[in-house]
Amino acid sequence: MKYVLIGGSIACYGAIIGIKSLDKNADITVFGDENSPLYSRPLISYFLEGKTSKENLAFRGADFYCKNGVNNLSYKITAINPELKTVKAENGKNYPYDKLFFGTGSRPFVPPIQGLEKVKNKTCFYTADDAFRLKKTLNADSRLLIVGAGLIGLKCAEGCYHITKNITVIDLQTRVLPTATTPKVARILENVLTEKGITQRLGVSVNSFEENSAVLSTGEKIPFDVVVLAMGVRPVTEPLASAGALTSRGIIVDEYMRTSVPDVFSAGDCAESYDAVSGEKRLLQLFPSAYNGGLIAGKNMAGANESFLTDVALNSTSFFGLRFTSCGSYDGELIETENGTDYKALYIKNGLLNGYILVGNTDCAGIYTNIISHRIPLKDTDNKLLFGSPSLAVYDVATRNKLLSEKV
């Protein structure tokens, strides 16, 4: 069986693991845009911070492809021919496949802003090359302006803080991490940034750029030496969309990670997968979603028939040592507890845990995530779930035995 994987992403890594679990001698070729070993994007902020090395960005080792017999070609795929079952690379060659995985991920969204072309030192914060560029450009005296206070922008601020303390974060939204927090939780994180001396200008936008300053919607000018554009990402759906795949915001896949094109599977930032909480297809552009979706896709490419119906929106990170994890939807009755710097919010609806936010102590995150993703009724747990520190003991015997018997 000849497998071709497009993207070189964490979803592709999951697909390789899935394929190899069932087809030890699989013929796998990966096409990726970046001329680098498979690496973990979340690690690039830790590279800037000095907590990991350039070599260790390749979280499974620079020789992962070689050790697993994977042929890695750094060519962009320009076309897919489903009838001939070939992909065409930018080198002009056509490569055949029996099963194709589309894991192109996403690309940074940069809206047209007047004067942006005049800015010399600008970058996004998405790839290892972006981190290398910042490492080379920044120094202790640099004034860094980050446009975007989402997860990417805040992790960039944390990483760059090791180099320069002069950092300003701007966002049109009125709080940091607007899609993953509530106003109360955002204030906790904003206070951490303020304590570090990081300036936050929220509820404003950049109207235009001059060579070394940004003109805000308020008319204020913010001087800078380096600009990071962190205004979100958009799924990369070409060339699969041109090959006839059904798309919405991303590539549409079924519960087995199959696209509408025969023998073509997809997962990760470029695909719309099933959200266990809402019961709808949506973009879940997150590291665990990409890996788990790719893993299921790889297994099914190799002959399995596994569904992926447990995906949920999950964010897990830290900001200057403060842990933060959120999951699911904030729709439902709120039960919250606070203990010093620790904060917990649980959202319950129709006897189910729909979502949670943990700040500080996140030890119980895995238990809560499992309950949400598997839609386990709260009647099958006990009150330790809500008011204590849960473990597997919160489940009834039947549920606990089922979970412990599942493959990990």
ROTOR-314749 format. One line per field, with one value per residue (C-alpha): residue number from 0; residue in three letters; x negated, y negated, z negated. Coordinates in pm, 1 decimal. Layout:
REM residues N
n	c(NUM/...);
res	c(ALA/...);
px	c(X/...);
py	c(Y/...);
pz	c(Z/...);
REM end
This chain:
REM residues 408
n	c(0/1/2/3/4/5/6/7/8/9/10/11/12/13/14/15/16/17/18/19/20/21/22/23/24/25/26/27/28/29/30/31/32/33/34/35/36/37/38/39/40/41/42/43/44/45/46/47/48/49/50/51/52/53/54/55/56/57/58/59/60/61/62/63/64/65/66/67/68/69/70/71/72/73/74/75/76/77/78/79/80/81/82/83/84/85/86/87/88/89/90/91/92/93/94/95/96/97/98/99/100/101/102/103/104/105/106/107/108/109/110/111/112/113/114/115/116/117/118/119/120/121/122/123/124/125/126/127/128/129/130/131/132/133/134/135/136/137/138/139/140/141/142/143/144/145/146/147/148/149/150/151/152/153/154/155/156/157/158/159/160/161/162/163/164/165/166/167/168/169/170/171/172/173/174/175/176/177/178/179/180/181/182/183/184/185/186/187/188/189/190/191/192/193/194/195/196/197/198/199/200/201/202/203/204/205/206/207/208/209/210/211/212/213/214/215/216/217/218/219/220/221/222/223/224/225/226/227/228/229/230/231/232/233/234/235/236/237/238/239/240/241/242/243/244/245/246/247/248/249/250/251/252/253/254/255/256/257/258/259/260/261/262/263/264/265/266/267/268/269/270/271/272/273/274/275/276/277/278/279/280/281/282/283/284/285/286/287/288/289/290/291/292/293/294/295/296/297/298/299/300/301/302/303/304/305/306/307/308/309/310/311/312/313/314/315/316/317/318/319/320/321/322/323/324/325/326/327/328/329/330/331/332/333/334/335/336/337/338/339/340/341/342/343/344/345/346/347/348/349/350/351/352/353/354/355/356/357/358/359/360/361/362/363/364/365/366/367/368/369/370/371/372/373/374/375/376/377/378/379/380/381/382/383/384/385/386/387/388/389/390/391/392/393/394/395/396/397/398/399/400/401/402/403/404/405/406/407);
res	c(MET/LYS/TYR/VAL/LEU/ILE/GLY/GLY/SER/ILE/ALA/CYS/TYR/GLY/ALA/ILE/ILE/GLY/ILE/LYS/SER/LEU/ASP/LYS/ASN/ALA/ASP/ILE/THR/VAL/PHE/GLY/ASP/GLU/ASN/SER/PRO/LEU/TYR/SER/ARG/PRO/LEU/ILE/SER/TYR/PHE/LEU/GLU/GLY/LYS/THR/SER/LYS/GLU/ASN/LEU/ALA/PHE/ARG/GLY/ALA/ASP/PHE/TYR/CYS/LYS/ASN/GLY/VAL/ASN/ASN/LEU/SER/TYR/LYS/ILE/THR/ALA/ILE/ASN/PRO/GLU/LEU/LYS/THR/VAL/LYS/ALA/GLU/ASN/GLY/LYS/ASN/TYR/PRO/TYR/ASP/LYS/LEU/PHE/PHE/GLY/THR/GLY/SER/ARG/PRO/PHE/VAL/PRO/PRO/ILE/GLN/GLY/LEU/GLU/LYS/VAL/LYS/ASN/LYS/THR/CYS/PHE/TYR/THR/ALA/ASP/ASP/ALA/PHE/ARG/LEU/LYS/LYS/THR/LEU/ASN/ALA/ASP/SER/ARG/LEU/LEU/ILE/VAL/GLY/ALA/GLY/LEU/ILE/GLY/LEU/LYS/CYS/ALA/GLU/GLY/CYS/TYR/HIS/ILE/THR/LYS/ASN/ILE/THR/VAL/ILE/ASP/LEU/GLN/THR/ARG/VAL/LEU/PRO/THR/ALA/THR/THR/PRO/LYS/VAL/ALA/ARG/ILE/LEU/GLU/ASN/VAL/LEU/THR/GLU/LYS/GLY/ILE/THR/GLN/ARG/LEU/GLY/VAL/SER/VAL/ASN/SER/PHE/GLU/GLU/ASN/SER/ALA/VAL/LEU/SER/THR/GLY/GLU/LYS/ILE/PRO/PHE/ASP/VAL/VAL/VAL/LEU/ALA/MET/GLY/VAL/ARG/PRO/VAL/THR/GLU/PRO/LEU/ALA/SER/ALA/GLY/ALA/LEU/THR/SER/ARG/GLY/ILE/ILE/VAL/ASP/GLU/TYR/MET/ARG/THR/SER/VAL/PRO/ASP/VAL/PHE/SER/ALA/GLY/ASP/CYS/ALA/GLU/SER/TYR/ASP/ALA/VAL/SER/GLY/GLU/LYS/ARG/LEU/LEU/GLN/LEU/PHE/PRO/SER/ALA/TYR/ASN/GLY/GLY/LEU/ILE/ALA/GLY/LYS/ASN/MET/ALA/GLY/ALA/ASN/GLU/SER/PHE/LEU/THR/ASP/VAL/ALA/LEU/ASN/SER/THR/SER/PHE/PHE/GLY/LEU/ARG/PHE/THR/SER/CYS/GLY/SER/TYR/ASP/GLY/GLU/LEU/ILE/GLU/THR/GLU/ASN/GLY/THR/ASP/TYR/LYS/ALA/LEU/TYR/ILE/LYS/ASN/GLY/LEU/LEU/ASN/GLY/TYR/ILE/LEU/VAL/GLY/ASN/THR/ASP/CYS/ALA/GLY/ILE/TYR/THR/ASN/ILE/ILE/SER/HIS/ARG/ILE/PRO/LEU/LYS/ASP/THR/ASP/ASN/LYS/LEU/LEU/PHE/GLY/SER/PRO/SER/LEU/ALA/VAL/TYR/ASP/VAL/ALA/THR/ARG/ASN/LYS/LEU/LEU/SER/GLU/LYS/VAL);
px	c(0.0/-136.9/-46.4/-102.7/-71.6/-55.6/-153.8/-427.7/-212.4/-127.7/179.3/-55.4/-258.4/58.0/141.1/-203.7/-161.2/185.9/71.8/-231.8/-21.5/151.5/-83.3/-439.1/-589.6/-388.1/-530.8/-482.7/-584.8/-535.3/-530.3/-585.6/-635.8/-894.3/-1243.7/-1281.0/-1218.2/-874.5/-852.0/-602.8/-471.9/-383.8/-754.5/-864.6/-782.2/-991.1/-1276.2/-1266.2/-1245.7/-1558.8/-1378.2/-1445.5/-1700.9/-1660.5/-1744.4/-1479.5/-1202.9/-1194.2/-1002.4/-1040.7/-1397.8/-1536.4/-1561.5/-1193.1/-1115.5/-1429.0/-1373.2/-1018.5/-1103.6/-918.8/-1026.6/-1023.7/-1011.1/-1016.5/-798.4/-468.7/-183.5/-15.4/255.3/439.9/589.0/842.3/913.0/547.8/476.4/170.3/43.5/-162.1/-450.5/-606.5/-901.3/-663.8/-656.1/-347.5/-345.8/-94.5/95.9/333.7/440.5/390.9/383.8/440.7/291.9/194.3/298.6/351.4/168.6/156.0/428.5/291.1/559.2/468.3/347.5/236.6/-139.2/-223.8/-453.2/-668.0/-748.6/-1091.1/-1098.5/-769.8/-680.2/-404.7/-454.5/-355.8/-657.7/-1003.1/-1142.5/-933.4/-1091.8/-1440.4/-1372.4/-1265.4/-1562.4/-1792.5/-1611.2/-1529.1/-1763.7/-1722.2/-1642.0/-1389.4/-1035.8/-812.7/-455.5/-230.7/96.0/328.2/395.8/500.7/302.3/39.0/-15.0/-42.1/-280.7/-490.8/-500.2/-609.8/-880.8/-1016.5/-1013.3/-1336.7/-1494.7/-1315.3/-1085.7/-949.5/-636.9/-296.9/-2.6/289.6/624.8/959.4/1132.8/1174.9/993.4/707.5/778.6/1134.4/1237.9/1101.0/1180.4/1455.1/1407.1/1320.2/1052.6/915.7/859.6/651.4/428.2/416.2/296.9/11.8/-92.4/-65.8/-285.2/-548.6/-528.7/-367.3/-143.7/200.6/410.1/743.0/1054.5/850.1/722.3/436.4/563.3/231.0/-142.8/-427.7/-783.4/-833.0/-494.1/-137.4/154.7/440.9/814.1/796.8/546.0/264.5/-72.4/-262.1/-634.3/-806.8/-1118.0/-962.4/-602.8/-449.8/-119.9/81.1/437.6/539.8/510.0/708.8/731.7/534.5/779.7/601.3/538.9/787.7/1077.0/991.0/993.7/1361.6/1356.9/1655.4/1559.1/1713.0/1466.4/1239.0/1234.3/1545.2/1472.6/1698.2/1657.4/1389.6/1190.2/1275.7/1324.5/1579.3/1298.1/1249.4/943.0/856.8/856.1/795.9/746.0/597.4/639.8/753.4/1045.8/1384.7/1432.3/1712.7/1739.3/1865.2/2023.8/2218.2/2271.6/2177.1/1885.8/1651.1/1289.3/1101.0/758.4/576.9/276.4/458.5/738.4/485.7/293.3/597.9/774.9/461.3/418.9/772.6/730.3/405.3/558.1/852.6/623.6/454.2/779.4/940.2/1290.3/1262.6/1477.1/1364.4/1658.0/1480.4/1310.3/1355.3/1214.2/918.5/656.6/378.9/81.6/-88.5/-167.4/-472.8/-428.9/-51.6/121.7/436.9/662.9/1005.0/1227.4/1565.6/1841.9/1926.4/2296.0/2474.7/2506.7/2183.0/2025.7/1704.5/1455.0/1154.7/866.3/588.4/450.9/646.1/973.9/1216.6/1530.5/1756.3/2045.5/2329.6/2632.7/2891.3/2698.0/2374.0/2048.6/2027.9/1704.7/1453.1/1182.5/894.3/636.3/344.8/415.7/497.6/434.3/792.9/802.6/769.8/1064.2/1288.0/1186.8/1266.9/1610.7/1686.1/1551.5/1723.9/2046.3/2056.5/2369.2/2294.4/2528.5/2255.7/2013.2/2030.0/2008.7/1628.8/1642.7/1799.4/1663.8/1349.5/1041.6/1169.8/995.5/1126.8/1309.8/1570.3/1712.2/1944.4/1794.5/1932.1/1807.1/1468.9/1415.6/1509.1/1260.7/982.4/1038.8/1004.4/685.1/465.1);
py	c(0.0/-339.7/-623.6/-990.4/-1252.2/-1623.3/-1878.7/-1754.0/-1865.7/-1714.4/-1567.9/-1397.4/-1266.5/-1117.1/-963.5/-802.9/-650.8/-527.5/-372.6/-207.4/-56.9/162.6/166.9/209.4/209.8/-82.2/-281.7/-639.6/-963.9/-1300.5/-1630.7/-1940.5/-2309.5/-2358.9/-2228.2/-2098.5/-1784.4/-1728.8/-1968.0/-2086.7/-2437.4/-2498.0/-2463.1/-2769.2/-3006.0/-2787.9/-2808.3/-3188.5/-3165.6/-2951.0/-2650.7/-2427.5/-2416.5/-2439.3/-2070.5/-1977.5/-2147.9/-1818.2/-1660.7/-1304.5/-1361.6/-1489.3/-1130.1/-1042.8/-1001.1/-797.0/-568.1/-499.5/-443.7/-756.9/-933.0/-1307.9/-1539.7/-1916.6/-2003.0/-2184.3/-1985.9/-2194.7/-1957.9/-1637.8/-1408.6/-1176.5/-981.7/-892.7/-890.0/-1109.7/-1430.7/-1684.8/-1856.3/-2192.7/-2009.7/-1907.8/-1538.3/-1328.8/-1086.5/-799.1/-703.0/-434.8/-636.7/-1010.0/-1214.1/-1590.1/-1762.6/-2106.6/-2279.1/-2652.0/-2971.4/-3303.7/-3550.7/-3894.0/-4145.1/-4430.7/-4717.1/-5044.9/-5092.9/-4739.9/-4703.1/-4985.2/-4793.7/-4634.9/-4412.7/-4224.5/-3859.6/-3623.1/-3374.2/-3041.0/-2852.7/-2769.0/-3013.9/-3289.6/-3211.0/-3201.9/-3540.5/-3695.0/-3547.1/-3711.1/-4046.9/-4121.2/-4254.2/-4388.2/-4738.9/-4633.8/-4769.6/-4475.9/-4526.8/-4220.3/-4262.3/-3996.6/-3887.6/-3530.4/-3222.2/-3280.6/-3644.4/-3577.0/-3284.5/-3505.4/-3769.0/-3510.6/-3374.7/-3716.3/-3840.3/-3648.9/-3884.6/-4217.2/-4349.9/-4630.6/-4457.2/-4595.2/-4371.1/-4512.0/-4350.2/-4463.4/-4245.5/-4386.0/-4099.8/-3858.4/-3505.8/-3609.4/-3272.0/-3062.3/-3269.6/-3450.5/-3814.1/-3698.0/-3454.0/-3703.6/-3952.0/-3693.5/-3648.8/-4021.9/-4083.1/-3836.6/-4028.7/-4360.9/-4233.1/-4151.4/-4503.7/-4398.0/-4676.9/-4572.9/-4792.3/-4613.2/-4718.0/-4903.9/-4818.7/-4921.4/-5156.4/-5192.0/-5144.6/-5382.5/-5252.3/-5235.9/-5309.9/-5186.6/-5428.7/-5300.5/-5346.4/-5598.8/-5810.3/-5717.8/-5616.6/-5321.9/-5320.5/-4987.4/-4824.1/-4484.9/-4387.5/-4041.1/-3979.5/-3726.9/-3777.7/-3417.3/-3151.5/-3027.3/-2666.3/-2571.3/-2379.9/-2393.6/-2192.9/-1941.8/-2183.8/-2220.4/-1841.1/-1840.2/-1795.4/-1933.8/-2236.5/-2489.2/-2688.6/-2385.2/-2042.0/-1843.0/-1498.3/-1227.0/-1052.7/-826.4/-1130.8/-1057.0/-1347.3/-1341.5/-1239.2/-859.0/-729.2/-1077.9/-1151.6/-1474.4/-1606.1/-1899.0/-2272.2/-2235.1/-2001.7/-2043.9/-1759.3/-1652.9/-1847.8/-1615.4/-1900.0/-2078.0/-1768.3/-1974.8/-1990.1/-2278.8/-2386.6/-2277.4/-2419.7/-2275.1/-2047.8/-1750.7/-1762.8/-1749.8/-1456.0/-1250.5/-1315.1/-1222.9/-905.6/-786.6/-881.1/-684.8/-375.3/-389.6/-443.3/-117.1/75.8/-2.4/-138.7/-364.3/-671.5/-997.4/-1139.7/-1259.2/-1574.8/-1889.1/-2240.5/-2207.4/-2467.2/-2381.4/-2607.0/-2831.0/-3200.0/-3293.9/-2984.7/-3012.8/-2705.8/-2751.7/-2484.4/-2522.2/-2273.9/-2246.0/-2504.4/-2762.9/-2694.6/-2582.3/-2641.6/-2778.2/-2622.2/-2800.1/-2781.6/-2994.0/-2919.0/-3173.9/-3179.1/-2865.3/-2904.9/-2642.7/-2691.6/-2403.4/-2442.2/-2190.6/-2146.1/-1867.1/-1648.2/-1675.0/-1860.2/-2090.6/-2271.7/-2386.8/-2643.1/-2573.8/-2833.6/-2748.3/-2391.7/-2195.8/-1846.1/-1736.8/-1853.1/-1504.7/-1369.6/-1661.3/-1644.0/-1273.8/-1329.9/-1602.1/-1426.1/-1095.7/-1273.2/-1079.2/-1169.3/-1328.2/-1078.0/-820.6/-1019.8/-1144.6/-1487.0/-1474.4/-1580.0/-1911.9/-1987.9/-1784.1/-1662.1/-1396.9/-1076.9/-768.8/-698.5/-960.8/-713.8/-429.6/-81.5/-10.3/-340.6/-307.0/44.7/-69.8/-357.4/-142.6/116.6/-133.6/-141.2/-441.9);
pz	c(0.0/100.4/-135.4/-53.3/-329.5/-253.9/-515.0/-747.3/-1045.5/-1384.5/-1211.6/-965.5/-1258.1/-1404.7/-1065.7/-1044.9/-1391.5/-1295.9/-968.0/-1125.2/-1404.7/-1146.0/-846.2/-972.0/-622.5/-489.3/-197.9/-327.6/-156.3/-328.0/-139.7/-353.6/-276.9/-550.3/-493.5/-848.4/-1051.8/-1200.7/-1494.7/-1755.5/-1689.8/-2057.3/-2139.8/-1941.0/-2229.6/-2463.0/-2212.8/-2232.3/-2609.2/-2614.5/-2763.6/-2465.2/-2185.2/-1810.2/-1789.2/-2046.5/-1849.2/-1660.9/-1946.8/-1813.0/-1699.7/-1372.0/-1251.5/-1309.8/-938.7/-876.6/-1176.6/-1062.1/-695.9/-583.4/-264.7/-335.7/-32.5/-85.7/211.7/216.7/373.0/641.3/767.6/679.4/944.1/775.4/1097.0/1159.2/784.3/818.6/663.3/855.2/678.1/752.3/910.9/1190.4/1103.1/1035.6/743.7/718.0/405.1/286.2/-17.2/-57.4/-378.7/-360.1/-663.7/-537.1/-858.9/-855.9/-773.0/-961.3/-879.5/-796.5/-691.7/-459.6/-678.3/-526.1/-540.4/-649.1/-349.5/-490.4/-808.1/-778.9/-1087.2/-1084.3/-1118.3/-1218.2/-1501.1/-1359.4/-1226.4/-1353.6/-1098.0/-1257.5/-1594.0/-1443.8/-1281.3/-1611.2/-1792.5/-1539.1/-1526.1/-1890.9/-2156.6/-2510.1/-2384.1/-2118.8/-2140.2/-2046.2/-1930.1/-1913.8/-1725.0/-1866.2/-2224.7/-2150.5/-2242.0/-1971.5/-2066.9/-2440.5/-2397.2/-2172.0/-2447.3/-2701.8/-2473.1/-2377.5/-2738.9/-2786.1/-2531.2/-2576.6/-2848.7/-2630.3/-2495.4/-2397.4/-2305.0/-2104.8/-2032.3/-1896.7/-2158.1/-2507.9/-2682.8/-2626.0/-2501.0/-2407.6/-2262.6/-2549.9/-2859.0/-3041.6/-3148.2/-3500.8/-3386.7/-3135.0/-3416.5/-3603.1/-3299.1/-3228.5/-3583.8/-3527.1/-3215.4/-3398.4/-3681.9/-3420.0/-3278.4/-2952.1/-2821.2/-2697.6/-2469.6/-2440.7/-2252.6/-1992.1/-1645.6/-1418.5/-1149.8/-971.2/-1001.9/-955.7/-930.1/-1307.3/-1457.9/-1456.2/-1434.5/-1648.4/-1601.1/-1887.0/-1693.7/-1931.9/-1787.6/-1934.9/-1846.9/-1783.9/-1643.5/-1566.3/-1489.2/-1533.9/-1354.9/-1557.4/-1440.4/-1402.4/-1133.5/-835.7/-710.1/-398.8/-177.9/158.1/367.9/227.8/268.9/636.9/665.3/569.5/191.8/5.3/-202.8/-435.3/-643.4/-611.5/-451.2/-543.0/-687.9/-824.7/-1159.7/-1006.8/-886.2/-523.0/-283.6/-0.5/235.8/244.9/55.0/-73.2/-446.6/-636.1/-990.3/-1176.5/-1129.2/-768.4/-847.8/-1012.3/-1256.6/-1488.4/-1814.1/-2088.8/-2287.4/-2013.1/-1798.8/-1495.0/-1251.6/-1322.1/-1304.6/-1616.4/-1536.3/-1834.1/-1886.7/-2047.4/-1789.2/-1507.3/-1651.1/-1749.8/-1420.1/-1227.3/-1432.9/-1352.5/-987.8/-965.3/-1119.1/-881.0/-583.5/-684.4/-702.6/-1038.8/-1081.7/-1385.5/-1440.3/-1599.0/-1791.6/-2107.3/-1982.3/-2192.1/-2204.3/-2440.7/-2536.4/-2778.0/-2836.9/-3090.9/-3109.4/-3313.4/-3528.9/-3573.8/-3431.0/-3225.3/-3076.9/-2919.4/-2742.3/-2577.0/-2586.1/-2850.4/-2802.4/-3116.5/-3488.0/-3631.3/-3939.4/-4037.2/-4320.9/-4410.9/-4642.6/-4635.3/-4282.4/-4186.7/-3999.9/-3872.2/-3663.5/-3558.9/-3314.5/-3350.4/-3125.2/-3100.4/-3340.9/-3140.9/-3192.7/-2892.9/-2971.4/-3230.3/-3296.3/-3533.3/-3635.6/-3861.5/-3970.8/-3652.7/-3790.6/-3725.5/-3364.2/-3215.5/-3416.1/-3323.3/-2956.0/-2943.3/-3096.2/-2842.7/-2534.5/-2613.4/-2723.1/-3048.7/-3249.1/-3584.1/-3746.8/-3673.4/-3891.2/-4248.2/-4409.9/-4425.1/-4061.3/-4151.4/-4494.3/-4538.7/-4352.7/-4113.1/-4013.5/-3835.6/-4160.4/-4065.1/-3811.1/-3893.3/-3863.1/-3514.5/-3370.9/-3542.7/-3406.4/-3056.3/-3066.0/-3205.9/-2934.4/-2651.4/-2450.8/-2516.9);
REM end
